[in-house]
Amino acid sequence: MVVPLVRGCPYITLIFDEAASLQLSTIHAVIEVSTFESSTKHKVTFNNGQTWLIYSSDAVNISSNLVVNQDFKGVVRVALLTGNEATEEVLDSFSSAYPLQGHADISCPFEIKYKWKKGGWGELLMLSLPLHRELMSYPSPDNVQTAVTYRSMDGDMHAVIGDSWTLNEIPICVGWYSTKGLTDQCCRDIIASALKNDVAALTKITTDSSYFYGKAVARAARLALIAEEISTFDDIGDILNFLVDTITPWLEGTFGANAFLYDEKWGGLTTQNGSVNSGADFGFGVYNDHHYHLGYFCYAGAVLAKLDPTWGMKYRSHLYTLVNDYMTPYHPHIQYSKHLSYMQRDPFHPRGTEVAYSKAFFPRYRNFDFWVLHSWAGGLTEFLDGRNQESTSEAVNAYYSASLLGQAFGDDQLMDTGLTLAAFEMHSARHCGMFHQIA
């Protein structure tokens, strides 16, 4: 038996490739089992008030204790009936087509395409979240079947006809500097004075926490961009020296008190401290908060690579390794490179100068959830309330930082992918994480 678990499917699908006995179990009492013409549809009513529909590709006899009286080979689909006759009619009409797997494609900037491989016959019926419908440009609103609605913590799910959707986000164009610039000379002078004080206050970072260390180097990198934007170039040299001295040891593994290591079991980075203590670095060793920590390092590394291209080219593969851990996109010109077959297992020291892009090293888009359109911070840790996204701003920063890394190295795909995920992350945060006044 195969049960394809595809998110958004309103039916539970069971595929029997070989003849087998079938019995459905429940903790509730069965009130009634209704059999419809041709015996390929049954309606089961329980004492808890729920009604379930059971569809089968061939005729079956289901007893009052939910036992099928003969061996069955084919497809069985089960759906909860939450509405009226109109709901039942829609579920009846689309019960013969079922999804086998889903795929999210982001090859075009600020666009996500969902495509489902389907079995059976007829058109596919899937459930959409409110966020999907806000962004959906295909199929048309006429394909939305509001008669089939289920409640979820992310909002009411409405059925949509079709085996492909297209979601479009408003493009964002965010680069190195402020979007509106600074024209007021008085404000510029105030910022320049404050900047000098902040640069003078840069001191050795004493923490060994990958999170707080990353935040510290990212703050220093932001000072460098502010200095460049307001043309106080005398300050940039001191900041660059600070960044080189603080970032390089982490990339080379010479920091001493902590380090980034590669975990072959799960295909990702861990910290030296996190590898021996699951609570260290906020659980980085068990894959918590990776996009937060590494986003800060990527931001600082991108800025330093921009301002010091020689340093950037030397540590390009190291920086790409950091971003690959939480956001590995598809790079055809590297994905099938013959060099990947003999690269060392330590992605911080690849042979030659090849960028460490490889499916063998990292899963694609570790943190981003393409169904709910936001990231998850929880890794291998169990939480009583399930997974969480405790800091949407830091998630946005992670993808923004990835886009800056792409800009620093002229990598348009990395830049576009980073901005695309940042845009969807922001939309999801506004939709799911903010209260809207109802007139």
BELBELWO-V896788 format. One record per backbone hydrogen bond with DSSP energy under -1.0 kcal/mol. NH is the residue of the N-H (numbers start at 1). CO is the residue of the C=O. If there is no record, write none. Layout:
# BELBELWO-V896788
<<NH;CO> <NH;CO>>
This chain:
# BELBELWO-V896788
<<2;15> <6;4> <9;6> <12;78> <14;76> <15;2> <16;74> <20;72> <24;66> <31;45> <32;45> <34;43> <36;41> <39;36> <42;54> <43;34> <44;52> <45;32> <46;50> <47;29> <49;46> <52;44> <53;79> <54;42> <55;77> <56;40> <57;75> <60;39> <63;67> <66;63> <68;22> <69;61> <72;20> <74;16> <76;14> <77;55> <78;12> <79;53> <81;51> <88;84> <89;85> <90;86> <91;87> <92;88> <93;89> <94;90> <95;92> <98;119> <100;117> <101;117> <103;115> <105;113> <111;108> <112;167> <113;105> <114;165> <115;103> <116;163> <117;101> <119;98> <121;96> <126;160> <127;8> <128;158> <133;129> <134;130> <135;131> <136;132> <137;166> <138;166> <143;140> <144;141> <145;159> <148;145> <150;157> <155;152> <157;150> <158;128> <159;145> <159;148> <160;126> <161;143> <162;124> <165;114> <166;138> <167;112> <168;135> <169;110> <188;184> <189;185> <190;186> <191;187> <192;188> <193;189> <194;190> <195;191> <196;192> <197;193> <198;194> <199;195> <200;196> <201;197> <202;199> <213;209> <214;210> <215;211> <216;212> <217;213> <218;214> <219;215> <220;216> <221;217> <222;218> <223;219> <224;220> <225;221> <226;222> <227;223> <228;224> <229;225> <230;226> <232;227> <233;231> <235;232> <239;235> <240;236> <241;237> <242;238> <243;239> <244;240> <245;241> <246;242> <247;243> <248;244> <251;247> <252;248> <253;249> <254;249> <255;249> <261;270> <263;268> <267;263> <268;263> <270;261> <272;259> <275;271> <277;273> <280;277> <283;280> <286;283> <287;284> <288;283> <289;377> <293;289> <294;290> <295;291> <296;292> <297;293> <298;294> <299;295> <300;296> <301;297> <302;298> <303;299> <304;300> <305;301> <306;302> <307;303> <308;304> <312;308> <313;309> <314;310> <315;311> <319;315> <320;316> <321;317> <322;318> <323;319> <324;320> <325;321> <327;323> <334;331> <335;331> <336;332> <337;334> <340;337> <342;339> <349;346> <357;355> <361;358> <362;358> <367;326> <369;374> <373;369> <376;367> <377;388> <378;388> <380;286> <386;383> <395;391> <396;392> <397;393> <398;394> <399;395> <400;396> <401;397> <402;398> <403;399> <404;400> <405;401> <406;402> <407;403> <408;404> <409;405> <410;407> <411;406> <415;411> <416;412> <417;413> <418;414> <419;415> <420;416> <421;417> <422;418> <423;419> <424;420> <425;421> <426;422> <427;423> <428;424> <429;425> <430;426> <431;427> <432;428> <433;429>>
